[in-house]
């Protein structure tokens, strides 16, 4: 039996990121359904580097600004656009509120 070729960590990471799912609203049924964040046919045309470049690592559940660590248990891969939206609509307002409360006290 021939020895298998080594699979690089970069290829494994890209594969894991391709397995991530999100929800998409289906107008025909009126329900949400699970879909891959990156469609399979699109992923076949991309290199591992290109797949990885679509993601940013979000510090969740503990923001880095609030003392969260870079440990894997505190990092969540998000598509860059989704990460920017969460930062703008959730993280920044929550941090501003925390600062207002601290200043008031």
LINFENPE-V628279 format. One record per helix or strand of 3 or more residues. SS is the DSSP state (h for helix, s for strand). FROM is the first residue (numbers start at 0). LEN is the number of residues. If there is no record, write none. Layout:
# LINFENPE-V628279
ss;from;len
SS;FROM;LEN
SS;FROM;LEN
This chain:
# LINFENPE-V628279
ss;from;len
h;8;10
s;20;6
s;30;6
h;39;5
h;47;6
s;54;5
h;63;3
h;71;3
s;74;5
h;79;25
